Amino acid sequence: MRNGKTFFGFGRNVFFTGLVSFFMDVSSEMIYPLVPLFLTSVLGVNMSMIGLIEGIAESTASLLKVFSGWFSDRTRQRKNLMLAGYTISTLSRPIMALAGSWQQVLSSRLTDRMGKGIRTAPRDAIIAESTQATHLGRAFSFHRAMDTLGAVVGPAIAFFLLGIFNNDYRTIFWLSMVPGVIAVILIILFIEEKKKQVTSQKERPRLTFKHFDWKVKFFIMISTLFALGNSSDAFLILRAQQVGIPALTIPVVYLVFNLVYSMSAIPAGMAADKFGKKRIILLGFVLFAGLYYGFAVVKNVSAIWVLFGLYGLFMALTEGIQKAFLATIIPPDFKATAFGVYAAAVGLAMLPASLIAGWLWEHVSPAATFYFGAATATLSALLFIVLMFQIRASQGLTARTS
């Protein structure tokens, strides 16, 4: 597995897993920026329902990551679960293209996110098992780069196709199947899995939520609070349209977000290693509060472009670095369980987050949605400062007593 043919300096599985993620993200991001526009302009769905659809879909993906990873470890199945996940997501595209009601859109989004939840943990395990320990950072960085590159190419293709097909969303939904099918074929033909013997029942990993100290619980609580204000990106897209960004240009705005994210991710990780993960996470919380305040008060189109760029920078400062920080405070024998609890807590928070955002938009004002997000981010930042001081104090006490 680790000594076979390399492609551009990467092992076979690492390289082709990166290609798989690239094509699937092209498929997903051809659709995602258009879904809220399709719901409002074609199906006439209100904001509260959009919040419900996005919240249910994203929460489902996060919960499934816990059980898929655990099941993959128990059964030693990696490739088959990965293949199932990508296939399920690809099969969600026709449901969206044929949708005539919000319930069918929900079914499509739910199916797509179920596929993501099933495939993520086994895919990451394949990358890890196909890479030498000294090259893991390089391998996962390549995968993240390919994934984000797909998030740049997808909206660009959608923008191009919108002009050709005169804003015909359904045609673009159908065409998004093409890169999805390519991803599935790449898995079948090129991903290899080393067969392992299933261990005895006593040796199999057990799903448990014990053995976490106060630092882990406090950090997960802070992350969950923050997630309550970090509603679906669909509301950012609708805010951009409300301010004056035409539907034809929406995919380009989303492309800018992904481009900034992809370009900033590696430098942000390097900064976290040099200056401390806690400081970078805190900076991300503060930046989010500021940019959500900006979305609340924005009046002109130019500011929307800046805010989407800053949103990409926020993602680079937090998404991977929060997991890296969590890895430093959890017991070494329970890392997978801790990551599962973290993903489940944050994922579950996304449902009420999107419901609250939709209700505030519809019954108070669009700006209220973003004021709420700025407030929860500010409170999360303050609590995280408390956590930072408590960790420093406990480390000082340990040093004095040792």
N, C-alpha and C positions, 0 to 999 in steps of 0.2 A: 504494500500500500504506500509506503513512504519512499521507496527507492526506485520507482518506475520512471517512465518517461515524463519529462517536464515540458511545459509550454510557457514560453516567455519567463522562465525562471520559477514557475509555480508547478506544483504537482498536478497530476491529471485531475483528481477530484476537486482540488481547490480552484483550478482554472475553469473547469466546466460548471462547477457550482456557481462561480461568479457570472458566467454567461447565462445560466438559467435564471438567476435573480435579475440580471439586466433585462432579459426579454420579458419576464413576468412583470417587472416594474413598468416597462414600456406599456404593456397591456393595461395594467391597473391605472396608470397616470394618464392614459388617453381618456379614461372614463371619469376618474374622481373629480376633476375640476368642473365637469359638465353636469354631474348628478344634481347639485342644488339648483342649477339653472333649468334643467329638465323638469325637476319636480315643481318649480314655481311657474315657469312659463308654459309648459306643455300640459302638466297634470293639474295645475292650480292648487298645489298643496300648501298649507300654511306653515309658519315657522315652527310652531310647537311640534308638528308631525315630523318635520325634518330633523329636529333635535331627537325625537324618539327613534327614528330610523338609524341615525348615526350612532346614538348611544348604545342601542342594542347590538348593532353590528360590531362595534369596536370592543365592547365588553365581552362578547362571545369569543373573539380572537384571543384576548388576554387570558381568559379562564382556560381555554383549551391548551394553551402553551404549557400550563402546569401539568396537566394529565397526559398530554402527548409525550413530553419529555420523560415523565415517570414510566409510561407504558413502553417507550422505546428502550429505556434502560432494563426493564424487566424482561422484555421479549428479545432484546438484542436486534430489533428491526430498525434500520435507518432508511435505506433506500426506498423500501415499499411505502413507508409512512410519508416520506418526502414526495414520492411520486403521487400518492393519493392526495396530498394537500394541494399540489400544483394543478392536478387534474380537476379537482373540485372547484378551485378558483376559476379555471378556464371555462368550465361548464356554467358558471354563473353569468357569463356574458349574454347568451341568448335570452335569458330571463329578463335582463335589463332592456335588451333591444325590443322585446315584445311587450314590455310592461304597459298596461293601460290603467293602472291604479297604483296608489302608494304602497298597497300591500305587496304587489309584485316587485316593486323597487326594493322594499324591505327584504323580500325573499332573496333577491339577487345579491344585495349587500351582505345579508346574513350568510349566504352560501360562500361568497368570496372570502369573508373574514373567517369562516370555519376552516376553509382551506389554508389560510395563513396560520391559524392557530395550530393546525395539525402538523404543518411542515417545518415550522421554525426551529424547534428544539432538535429534531433528528438531523436536519440540515447542518446546524451548527456542530453537532456531534461528529458528522462525517468530516467536516473541515478539520476539527481538532484531531481526530483519529488518523487523518491522512497527512499530518504535518508534524515535523520535529518540534520539540518543546521550544527550541531556540528561535523558531521561525513563526510561532503562533501569531504574534502581533502583526507581522507582515502579511500573513495569510488572511486574517480577519480584516485588516485594513483594505486589502485588495477586494475582498468580498463587499465591504461597505461602499467602496468607491464604485464598483460595478452596479450595485443596487441603486445608489444615488444618481449615477449617470443615466440609468433607465428612467428615473424620476425627472430628469431634465429632457431627455429625448421624447418621452411620452406626451407631455403637454405641447411640445414643439410640433409633433405630428398632428395632434388634435387641432392646433391652431391652423396648420396647413390644410387639413381636411375640412374644417369648418368653412373656409373660403371656397373650396372646390364644390362642396355639397350644400352650400347656401344654408348653413346652420342646421342641417339635418342631423340631430343628435343620434337618432336610431341607427343610421348608416355607420356612424363612427363606432357605436357600441358593437355592431356586428364585426367591423374590421379589427376591433381590438382583440378578437379571438386569435388572429394570425400569430402575433408574437407569443401569446399564451400557448398555442399548439407547438410552436418551435421549442419553448421551454420544456414542455413535457417530452418531446422527442429527444432532446439533449439528455434528459435524465435516463431514459430507457437505453440509449446507445452508448453513453460515455461515462456515467457515474458507476463506480465499482464499489462494492461493499465486501469487506472481509467478514466471512461467516464466523460467528462465535458460538460456542456452546452455551446454552442457557444454564445458568448456575442453579444450585439447589434453592429450595424455597427459603431457607434461613439466610442465604447469602444475597438474595434479591433485595434491591433497595425498597424501603418502605416510605410511604408518603406520610410525613408527620410535621406538625407545626410547632414542636417544642424546641427547647435548647437555645432560644434566642435571649440575649440580655437586653437591658434597657436601651442601649444605643441603637440596636437594630429596630426595636419596636418604635422608638421615638422617630427614627428616620423614616420608617414606612408610614407612620402617622402623618409626618410633614409632607411626604410625597403624595399621599392620598388627599390631604387638604388642598395642596397645590393643583392636583388633577381636577378637583371640583370646579375650579375656575378656568381650567384649560379646556374649553369646549371644542367641539369638532371644527376643523378647518373650514367646513362648509359655511360657517358664519362669517369668517374672514372673506371668503369669496363673495358672499351676498352683500357684505358691507362695501366691498370694492365696486360691485355693480351699482349699488345704491348711490355711491358718491359720484359715479359717472364713467367708470371703466366699461366700455361696450363688451357685449358677450363674446365677440370675435377675439378680443384681446385678453380675456380672462385666462386662457391657458398660458399666455406669455407671462402674465403676472405671476402665476404659479410656477412657471419655469424659472423666473428670477429667484424665487424663494429656494427652490431646490438647487439652483446653481450656487448660490451663496452658501447654502448648507454643505454641499459637496466640497467646495473650496476651503471652507473653514474648519471642517471636522478634524483633519489631521493636525493642523496648527493648534487647535483647541486642546486636543489630547496631549500634545507636546507641552503646552503651557500648564496643563494640569499636573503633569509629571514634574515640571520644574518648580512651579509656584504653590502647588498643593491642590488636591481635588476639591477640598471644601471651599476654598476661595473662588474657584471657577464656578462651582455650583451656585454659590451665593450671588456671584455676578450674573449668572443666568436668571435667577429669580428676580433680581432687581431690574434687569433688562426687560423681562417679560412684563413686569408691572408697568414700566414706562411705555412700552410699545402698545399694550392693551389700552392704556390711557390715551395714547395717540389714536388708536382706532375709534375710541369713543368720541373724540372731539374733531376728527379729521373733516376737512371741508373741501379739499381740492384733490385732483387726480394725481398730481406730482407726489404728494405726501404718501399716497397709497403705495407707490412703487418703493419708496424709502422704507415704509413700515414692513412690507413683505420681505425686503432684504434683511432688515433687522430680525425678523422672525426666523429667517434661515440661520442667522448668527446665533440666536437663542437656542435653536435645536442643536447646533454644533457644540454649544457650551454645556448642554445638560444631558442629552439622550444617552450617550455611551458613558459619560463621566459619572453619572449617578450610579450606574451598575458597578463601575470600577471602584467607587467609594464604598459601596455596600460590600464588595468583596473583601475590603480591608477590615471590616468590623464584625463579620460573621464567623462562626466556628468553622474550621477547615473541613470537618466531617459532614457539614450540613449546608454546603454552598448551594446545591441544586434546589433543596427545599426552600431556602431563604429567597433565592431568585424567583421561585414559583409563587411564594407568598407575596412578594413585592409586585410581581406582574398581575396577580389576581386582585390585589388591593387597588392598584392604580387603574386596572381595567374596569373593575366594578364601579369606580368613581366616575368613569366616563359616561355612564348612563345618566345618573342624576345631573352631571355637568351639562350635558347636551339638552336635557329636559328643562333645566333651570334657564339655560341660555335662550332656548326657544320661547319659554314663557315670558321672560323679561323683554325680549324683542317684541313680542306680540302685544303684551298687556301693559308695559311701561314705556319703553322706547328702545330702538336699536342700540343707542349709546349705553343703556343700562346693562346690556349683556357684557360689554367690555369694561365698564366700571366695576362690575362684580368680579371679573377675572383679575383686574388690577388689584382689588382689595384682598382677594385670597392669596395672590402672589406676594403682596406686601407682608401679610401675616405669616406666610410660610417663610419668608426671608428672616423675619424677626425670630421665629421659633428655631430656625436653622442656626442663627447666631448663638442662641442659648445652647443648642446642642454642641456647637463648636467650643464654647467656653467650658461646658461640662466635660467634654472629652479631654480638653487640655488640662482641666483640674484633676481628673482621674488619672491621667498619665503622670502628672506631677506628684500625686500622692503615691502612685506605684513606685516611682523613682526614689522617693524619700524613704519608703519602707523596705526597699529591696537591698 
